[in-house]
């Protein structure tokens, strides 16, 4: 009775010990799960500006650090919300942009990178699931000789019998197998969750890059198109000026034949005529180069581009307000890219921190294994099942992991500074676009006034020259001044068109 009592007591102690161990393991698992939720810091957009909302002036100088949107602006259409097809209002240009957005080489690359980002995101989601592999059929045969360090092992005795093991190239191991393996990592510290967050941020960054590229392509195609319109108009002016100089030369020659002027007047007038004629192929060459540039943006080989529009016919959507709030800057894809990079770096810091904690993996295998083919076909006698669990805790390389974590935190800070810098640049871009457009309008008004003066001067010079009250030098000067004013007016008109496009781009329009 005494021995039985001791035996029962021993079993009771073993049971209590096992129960206590299970409770400790359960407590540790729950504790690590709770602490795991605290590894890493959820992303929160940093406060990058402070101050009282005020207005931007036309010159781009705010009275404080923010913009104030009034009820009048709220009731009108914001520029960045206007679709680019409606804003540009040029069917030829719209058609060219549509072709560029489909065939542009950089855009096609961006779409492929978008697919890559989506695949990486889907893979990050699959990391939460166990990996499963199978070996439908396996065969293994090991042959050794007498000097092998494990000569006469238990496997050899089973294969050849006790004391009947050959001395050379005996069968040490012979097996037939078929198995199904599975492995799963418990995301206790949120490592996989942070990897998923990083992959999602990288994908969204690719989406924002595609948007930024689209706005850049629209802006570049429009700018090149307006350059073509400018060169087309300048070529027409140059041809008219050449005809005018040629007519003046004919008059001077007639005067020379009549003895009313000298040969010097003929040579100077002819030189001016040839100079005006040289301007025509120069502008035509520039037109061909711009045409090739536009073809490249369209993703096609050099070919003629039919342009029926004229520079003076170009109009923009004008039912919008340019006084926009700072929050509208968030529509810019480059700002979104910078923020997604900050989110990705924040997630990378979470991954680096989680790697400093223990990792729990569970492996399982199920299958058949036998040293004979007959036994292999009998699942009852050859079946096996293996379940392994392991907790991996880095020790000697823990300093390396801490270093990686601290580096990740520094990279996160750098990404935050890049985000702030991009936002500052975006605000400055809007400010500069508003100032440029405002001053170009003033310059265009002055150029229009000047062209009226030069045209009247050219007319007066012609009348005076024919009446004998002005010499050929005064006529040449008037023609030169008129040509410069005409070309200058066309160039300013082109700059205004491009400035409108740049303002639209700087406000984040064009990708919707």
Secondary structure, DSSP 8 states (H G I E B T S, - for coil): -HHHHHHHHHHHHHHHHHHHHHHHHHHHHHHHHHHHTTSS----------S-EE---TTS--SSSEE---HHHHHSEEGGGS-HHHHH--HHHHHHHHHHHHH-HHHHHHHHHHHHHHHHHHHHHHTTS-EEEEEEEEEEEEEE-TTSTTTT-HHHHHHH-TT---SSSEEEEEEEEEEEEEEEEE-SSSHHHHHHHHHHHHHHHHHHHHHHHHHHHHHHHHHHHHHHHHHHHHHHHHHHHHHHHHHHHHHHHHHHHTTSS-HHHHHHHHHHHHHHHHHHHHHHHHHHHHHHHHHHHTTS-S--------GGG------EES---GGGGGG-HHHHHHHHHHHHHHHHHHHHHHTTS-EEEEEEEEEEEESSHHHHT-HHHHEEEEEEEEEE---TTHHHHHHHHHHHHHHHHHHHHHHHHHHHHHHHHHHHHHHHHHHHHHHHHHHHHHHHHHHHHHHHHHHHHHHTSS-HHHHHHHHHHHHHHHHHHHHHHHHHHHHHHHHHHHTT-S--
